[in-house]
Amino acid sequence: MRLQEPLQRSLRSEIEKIQKQYGYTLSKLSALSGINHGHLSDILRGNRAMTIRQLDALATAFEQPPGWLYELYPDECFAKERVSRPRVIPYLIRCAEIGRQDCIQPIVSKLLDEQKMWISSFQ
């Protein structure tokens, strides 16, 4: 019996898929990306959020172009419906640097929506 593919792509599921395609062990991926083995393990298990630099390092390890999987990164920027400024600001800057404006608009929209909800809670 074959399991169905997930209905929604996630950052971690895409990384896991390409890791299997390349046949990389966690140790090999850690060495190629320069990400600490323990941190990488926590990231891939979803126990630690990923930085945009770490995603870029993984893209390099997998020989992917700059901006690889950036469309899936916003989930790292919002934990429990709260914005993580240490994640969102470098992400927006990096998107602008490499011309991924398509990734900027959804983040800005979500930030503006959060601001409206926050303001309305005081009215």
C-alpha positions in Angstrom: 0.0 0.0 0.0 1.4 3.4 -1.0 1.0 6.4 1.2 -0.4 9.5 -0.4 1.8 12.6 -0.9 1.1 15.4 1.6 -1.5 17.9 0.3 0.6 20.8 1.4 4.3 21.4 0.8 6.3 22.3 3.8 9.9 23.6 4.1 11.0 20.5 6.1 9.2 18.0 3.8 10.9 19.5 0.7 14.3 19.4 2.4 13.7 15.8 3.5 12.7 14.9 0.0 15.8 16.3 -1.7 18.0 14.9 1.1 16.8 11.4 0.2 17.3 12.2 -3.6 20.9 13.1 -2.9 21.4 10.2 -0.5 22.8 12.5 2.1 23.0 11.4 5.7 22.5 14.0 8.4 26.2 14.0 9.0 27.0 14.6 5.3 24.4 17.4 5.1 25.8 19.0 8.2 29.3 18.9 6.8 28.2 20.3 3.4 26.0 23.0 4.8 28.2 24.0 7.7 25.2 23.7 10.1 26.0 22.1 13.4 24.8 18.4 13.4 22.7 18.8 16.5 21.1 22.1 15.3 20.4 20.6 11.9 18.7 17.6 13.5 16.5 19.8 15.6 15.7 22.0 12.6 14.7 19.0 10.5 12.6 17.5 13.3 10.8 20.8 13.7 12.2 21.4 17.2 14.1 24.5 16.2 13.3 27.3 13.8 15.5 27.7 10.7 17.3 31.0 9.9 17.4 32.3 6.4 21.2 31.8 6.4 20.7 28.1 7.3 18.2 27.8 4.4 20.7 29.4 2.1 23.4 27.0 3.3 21.1 24.0 2.6 20.4 25.4 -0.9 24.2 25.5 -1.5 24.6 22.0 -0.2 21.9 20.8 -2.6 23.2 22.8 -5.5 20.0 24.9 -5.6 19.7 28.5 -6.8 19.6 31.4 -4.3 16.0 31.8 -3.0 15.4 28.1 -3.0 12.2 27.3 -1.0 11.9 30.9 0.1 8.1 30.7 -0.7 7.9 28.2 2.2 10.0 30.1 4.7 7.3 32.5 6.1 6.2 29.7 8.5 9.5 30.1 10.2 8.8 33.8 10.8 5.5 33.3 12.6 5.4 31.1 15.6 2.1 30.7 17.5 0.7 33.6 15.4 3.5 35.9 16.7 6.1 37.4 14.5 9.7 36.6 15.0 11.6 39.8 14.2 15.0 38.1 14.2 13.7 35.8 11.4 11.4 38.1 9.4 13.8 41.1 9.0 16.8 39.1 7.6 14.3 37.2 5.4 12.8 40.4 3.9 16.3 41.8 3.3 17.5 38.7 1.7 14.4 38.5 -0.6 15.1 42.1 -1.7 18.8 41.3 -2.3 18.0 38.4 -4.6 14.9 39.8 -6.3 12.3 37.6 -4.7 9.6 40.3 -4.4 7.0 37.5 -4.7 8.0 36.5 -1.2 7.9 39.9 0.3 4.2 40.8 -0.3 2.7 37.9 1.7 4.9 38.8 4.7 4.1 42.5 4.6 0.3 41.6 4.3 0.5 39.4 7.3 2.4 42.0 9.3 -0.2 44.6 8.4 -3.0 42.3 9.4 -1.4 41.6 12.7 -1.0 45.3 13.4 -4.7 45.9 12.6 -5.7 43.1 15.0 -3.4 44.4 17.7 -4.8 48.0 17.3 -8.4 46.9 17.3 -7.9 45.0 20.5 -7.3 48.3 22.3 -10.4 50.1 20.8 
